[in-house]
Amino acid sequence: MAKLSFRQVEAFRAVMIAGTTTGAAEILYISQPAVSRLLSDFEDSVKVPLFERQKKRLIPTPEAQILFEEIERSFVGIEKLARTAEELRAFHRGTLRIACMPALAHTLLPKVSSEFMEQNHGISMTLQVRSSQQVADWISTQHFDIGLSAIAVSDPAIKTESLAHSELVCILPPGHCLQSKATITPEDLENEVFISLGTEQSIRYKVDDVFEHAEVNRKMLFDTQVSHVACSYVLSGSGVSLVDPVTAIGFIKQGLIVKPFAPSIRFNYNLIYPATRPVSQLALDFCKLLKKRLKELSESSENLFKIK
């Protein structure tokens, strides 16, 4: 393989983010032909097909997605280095970096983060939303100070603390025939269009097991990786789903119907930290505020979000 240059990698990353060479040129402040040339050189160097050309857009291949994920990890490290240098110049370390699974990132975490910054003037925060596994990967490599994840992690580089245990809830579109039922069961959802979470999530298999055990058939026409997309899809009247309660509660004001589901399917919210360094006081204070707000949400949720 020919030697890669940082500029080629930078051009590839910009194209992946922007979707076009024109957009990438705007990100990098160079000309569009320069981006095209760098991208062509990058493809020649790696010797695998990275894009399908469709009109003016570049459609990434699976190989391109794998390369992009690896490059993003490297860029997170570079950004961390730049941030640390900036903090040293300012003689402070008032920065908190949080990696969060989608289930808490839609409404709750932005509100808590905003409140925390108001209480701690002068600090800066970074919030990255990724899958639970990616969150764990970033915490283990110390790219972030706090991780919020749904999966159980067995890694000596990670320290885990339970934030909350709850149960999945059933979500229905406005006006659904089951809206007056107190608790939804698998039998109630026979032949309903069911919005599933993606197969990369372990909770998907727990849900499927419940319906298979009950011998209930669903119309499996659409799935998504993130729960707030499932909520939006159901809200549009396109089906029903089971999602975590924190995400679902955030959509009630928009008209989403949220109901308890039986049998219970447990959903975990975990705090994870790098195990090889002490947790900063800033991180501990943030987690304390987050726990307080979660408890308040549970108390006001009319038994939809039950912290166990």
C-alpha positions as CSV (number, residue, x, y, z in Angstrom):
1,M,0.0,0.0,0.0
2,A,1.3,3.5,-0.9
3,K,2.0,5.8,1.9
4,L,-1.0,7.8,3.2
5,S,-0.8,11.5,3.9
6,F,-2.6,13.2,6.6
7,R,-4.2,15.6,4.0
8,Q,-5.6,12.6,2.1
9,V,-7.2,11.2,5.3
10,E,-8.5,14.7,6.1
11,A,-10.1,15.0,2.7
12,F,-11.7,11.5,3.0
13,R,-13.1,12.4,6.4
14,A,-14.5,15.7,5.1
15,V,-16.2,13.9,2.2
16,M,-17.8,11.4,4.5
17,I,-19.1,14.2,6.7
18,A,-20.3,16.4,3.9
19,G,-21.4,13.8,1.3
20,T,-20.0,15.8,-1.6
21,T,-16.5,17.0,-2.7
22,T,-18.0,20.5,-2.8
23,G,-19.1,20.3,0.8
24,A,-15.8,18.9,1.8
25,A,-14.0,21.7,0.1
26,E,-15.9,24.2,2.2
27,I,-15.0,22.3,5.4
28,L,-11.3,22.3,4.5
29,Y,-11.1,25.7,2.9
30,I,-9.6,24.4,-0.3
31,S,-10.9,24.0,-3.9
32,Q,-13.2,21.2,-5.0
33,P,-10.6,19.9,-7.6
34,A,-8.1,19.7,-4.8
35,V,-10.5,17.6,-2.7
36,S,-11.2,15.3,-5.7
37,R,-7.5,14.8,-6.3
38,L,-6.8,14.0,-2.6
39,L,-9.7,11.6,-2.5
40,S,-8.5,9.8,-5.6
41,D,-5.0,9.5,-4.2
42,F,-6.5,8.1,-0.9
43,E,-8.5,5.5,-2.8
44,D,-5.4,4.5,-4.8
45,S,-3.4,4.2,-1.6
46,V,-5.9,2.0,0.3
47,K,-6.8,-0.1,-2.9
48,V,-10.4,-0.8,-1.9
49,P,-13.5,0.8,-3.4
50,L,-14.7,3.6,-1.1
51,F,-17.5,5.3,-3.0
52,E,-20.2,4.8,-5.6
53,R,-20.7,7.8,-7.7
54,Q,-24.4,8.7,-8.2
55,K,-24.8,12.1,-10.0
56,K,-23.2,14.7,-7.7
57,R,-23.2,12.6,-4.6
58,L,-20.7,10.0,-3.3
59,I,-22.3,7.0,-1.7
60,P,-19.8,5.3,0.8
61,T,-19.2,1.6,0.6
62,P,-19.2,-0.6,3.7
63,E,-15.3,-0.5,3.5
64,A,-15.5,3.3,3.6
65,Q,-17.7,3.2,6.7
66,I,-15.2,1.0,8.5
67,L,-12.3,3.3,7.6
68,F,-14.3,6.3,8.7
69,E,-14.9,4.8,12.1
70,E,-11.2,4.2,12.7
71,I,-10.3,7.7,11.5
72,E,-12.9,9.2,13.8
73,R,-11.3,7.5,16.8
74,S,-7.9,9.1,15.8
75,F,-9.5,12.5,15.3
76,V,-11.1,12.3,18.7
77,G,-7.5,11.8,20.1
78,I,-6.2,14.8,18.1
79,E,-9.1,17.0,19.3
80,K,-8.4,15.9,22.9
81,L,-4.7,16.9,22.5
82,A,-5.6,20.3,21.1
83,R,-8.2,20.9,23.9
84,T,-5.6,19.9,26.6
85,A,-3.1,22.3,25.1
86,E,-5.7,25.1,25.1
87,E,-6.5,24.4,28.8
88,L,-2.8,24.5,29.7
89,R,-2.5,27.9,28.0
90,A,-5.4,29.2,30.0
91,F,-4.1,27.6,33.3
92,H,-7.3,25.6,33.9
93,R,-8.8,22.2,33.3
94,G,-12.5,23.1,33.3
95,T,-13.5,20.7,30.6
96,L,-15.9,17.8,30.8
97,R,-16.1,15.3,28.0
98,I,-19.2,13.0,27.9
99,A,-20.0,10.1,25.5
100,C,-23.6,9.1,25.6
101,M,-25.9,6.5,24.2
102,P,-28.9,7.9,22.2
103,A,-31.4,6.9,24.8
104,L,-30.4,9.7,27.1
105,A,-29.2,12.2,24.6
106,H,-32.4,13.4,23.0
107,T,-33.9,15.6,25.7
108,L,-32.6,14.8,29.2
109,L,-28.8,15.1,28.8
110,P,-28.9,18.5,26.9
111,K,-31.1,20.0,29.6
112,V,-28.9,18.7,32.5
113,S,-25.7,19.8,30.6
114,S,-27.1,23.3,30.1
115,E,-28.1,23.5,33.8
116,F,-24.7,22.3,34.9
117,M,-22.9,24.9,32.8
118,E,-25.0,27.6,34.3
119,Q,-24.0,26.4,37.8
120,N,-20.3,26.2,36.8
121,H,-19.4,29.3,34.9
122,G,-16.4,29.1,32.7
123,I,-16.4,25.3,32.1
124,S,-16.7,23.8,28.7
125,M,-18.4,20.6,27.7
126,T,-18.3,18.1,24.9
127,L,-21.2,15.7,24.2
128,Q,-20.8,12.9,21.7
129,V,-23.7,10.6,20.9
130,R,-22.7,7.1,19.9
131,S,-23.9,3.5,20.4
132,S,-23.3,1.9,23.8
133,Q,-20.4,-0.2,22.5
134,Q,-18.7,2.9,21.0
135,V,-19.2,4.8,24.2
136,A,-17.5,1.9,26.1
137,D,-14.6,1.9,23.5
138,W,-14.0,5.6,24.0
139,I,-14.1,5.4,27.8
140,S,-11.6,2.5,27.8
141,T,-9.2,4.6,25.7
142,Q,-9.7,7.6,28.0
143,H,-11.0,9.8,25.2
144,F,-13.9,10.9,27.5
145,D,-14.4,11.5,31.2
146,I,-18.0,10.0,31.5
147,G,-19.8,7.4,29.5
148,L,-23.6,6.7,29.6
149,S,-24.2,3.2,28.3
150,A,-27.0,0.5,28.2
151,I,-24.7,-2.5,28.0
152,A,-22.9,-4.5,30.7
153,V,-19.2,-3.9,30.3
154,S,-16.5,-6.4,31.3
155,D,-13.3,-4.5,30.7
156,P,-10.5,-3.8,33.3
157,A,-10.0,-0.3,31.7
158,I,-13.6,0.6,32.6
159,K,-15.3,1.3,36.0
160,T,-19.1,0.8,35.9
161,E,-21.8,2.3,38.1
162,S,-25.5,1.7,37.8
163,L,-27.3,4.9,37.1
164,A,-30.8,3.4,36.9
165,H,-32.7,0.2,36.0
166,S,-36.1,0.5,34.4
167,E,-38.4,-1.3,32.0
168,L,-39.3,-0.8,28.3
169,V,-42.6,1.0,27.6
170,C,-44.9,0.6,24.7
171,I,-45.5,3.6,22.4
172,L,-48.5,4.1,20.3
173,P,-49.6,6.8,17.8
174,P,-52.3,9.4,18.8
175,G,-55.8,7.9,18.5
176,H,-54.6,4.3,18.6
177,C,-57.3,1.8,19.6
178,L,-55.2,0.6,22.6
179,Q,-54.8,4.1,24.1
180,S,-57.3,3.5,26.9
181,K,-55.7,0.2,28.0
182,A,-53.7,0.5,31.2
183,T,-51.0,-2.0,30.3
184,I,-50.0,-3.4,26.9
185,T,-49.2,-7.1,26.4
186,P,-47.7,-8.9,23.4
187,E,-51.1,-10.3,22.5
188,D,-52.4,-6.7,22.1
189,L,-49.9,-6.1,19.4
190,E,-50.8,-9.1,17.2
191,N,-50.2,-8.1,13.5
192,E,-49.4,-4.5,14.3
193,V,-46.7,-2.8,12.3
194,F,-43.8,-2.9,14.8
195,I,-40.9,-0.5,14.8
196,S,-37.8,-2.5,16.0
197,L,-34.5,-1.3,17.3
198,G,-31.6,-2.4,15.2
199,T,-30.0,-5.9,15.4
200,E,-26.8,-4.4,16.7
201,Q,-28.6,-3.7,20.0
202,S,-28.9,-6.5,22.6
203,I,-32.3,-5.2,23.8
204,R,-33.7,-6.0,20.3
205,Y,-33.2,-9.7,21.0
206,K,-34.9,-9.5,24.5
207,V,-37.9,-7.9,22.8
208,D,-38.0,-10.6,20.0
209,D,-37.8,-13.4,22.6
210,V,-40.9,-12.0,24.5
211,F,-43.0,-12.0,21.3
212,E,-41.7,-15.4,20.2
213,H,-42.5,-16.9,23.6
214,A,-46.0,-15.4,23.4
215,E,-46.4,-16.7,19.8
216,V,-47.4,-13.3,18.7
217,N,-46.7,-12.2,15.1
218,R,-45.8,-8.6,14.3
219,K,-45.3,-6.9,10.9
220,M,-41.6,-6.2,11.0
221,L,-41.2,-3.6,8.2
222,F,-38.9,-1.0,9.7
223,D,-36.1,-0.8,12.2
224,T,-33.8,1.9,13.5
225,Q,-30.7,2.1,15.7
226,V,-32.0,4.9,17.9
227,S,-35.0,5.1,20.1
228,H,-35.9,8.7,19.4
229,V,-36.3,7.9,15.7
230,A,-38.6,5.0,16.7
231,C,-40.7,7.5,18.7
232,S,-40.8,10.0,15.8
233,Y,-41.8,7.2,13.4
234,V,-44.6,6.0,15.7
235,L,-45.8,9.5,16.3
236,S,-46.3,9.9,12.6
237,G,-48.8,7.0,12.8
238,S,-46.6,4.4,11.1
239,G,-46.6,1.7,13.8
240,V,-46.0,0.8,17.4
241,S,-42.8,0.0,19.3
242,L,-41.1,-0.7,22.6
243,V,-38.5,1.8,23.7
244,D,-36.7,3.0,26.9
245,P,-38.9,5.2,29.1
246,V,-36.7,8.3,29.3
247,T,-36.8,8.7,25.5
248,A,-40.5,8.0,25.3
249,I,-41.5,10.5,28.0
250,G,-39.8,13.2,26.1
251,F,-42.3,12.7,23.3
252,I,-45.5,12.7,25.3
253,K,-46.0,16.5,24.9
254,Q,-46.0,15.9,21.1
255,G,-48.9,13.5,21.4
256,L,-47.1,10.2,21.7
257,I,-49.1,7.6,23.8
258,V,-46.8,5.8,26.3
259,K,-48.0,2.7,28.2
260,P,-46.5,0.2,30.6
261,F,-45.7,-3.1,29.0
262,A,-45.9,-6.6,30.5
263,P,-44.0,-8.9,30.8
264,S,-41.3,-6.5,31.9
265,I,-38.2,-6.1,29.8
266,R,-35.4,-4.5,31.8
267,F,-33.4,-1.6,30.4
268,N,-30.2,-0.4,32.1
269,Y,-28.7,3.0,32.3
270,N,-25.0,2.8,33.3
271,L,-22.4,5.3,34.2
272,I,-18.9,4.3,33.1
273,Y,-15.5,5.9,33.7
274,P,-11.9,5.2,32.8
275,A,-10.6,2.9,35.5
276,T,-7.0,3.9,35.3
277,R,-7.4,7.4,36.5
278,P,-9.4,9.2,39.3
279,V,-12.8,10.6,38.4
280,S,-12.6,14.4,38.5
281,Q,-14.7,16.4,40.9
282,L,-16.3,18.1,37.9
283,A,-17.5,14.7,36.6
284,L,-18.7,13.6,40.0
285,D,-20.7,16.8,40.4
286,F,-22.3,16.3,36.9
287,C,-23.3,12.8,37.7
288,K,-24.9,13.9,41.0
289,L,-27.0,16.4,39.1
290,L,-27.9,13.8,36.5
291,K,-29.1,11.4,39.2
292,K,-31.2,14.1,40.8
293,R,-32.9,14.9,37.6
294,L,-33.5,11.3,36.8
295,K,-35.1,10.8,40.2
296,E,-37.4,13.8,39.6
297,L,-38.3,12.4,36.2
298,S,-39.2,9.1,37.7
299,E,-41.4,10.7,40.4
300,S,-43.3,12.7,37.8
301,S,-43.7,10.0,35.2
302,E,-46.9,8.4,36.5
303,N,-45.1,5.0,36.9
304,L,-43.8,5.0,33.3
305,F,-40.1,5.4,34.4
306,K,-39.6,3.2,37.4
307,I,-36.0,3.5,38.8
308,K,-35.1,0.2,40.5
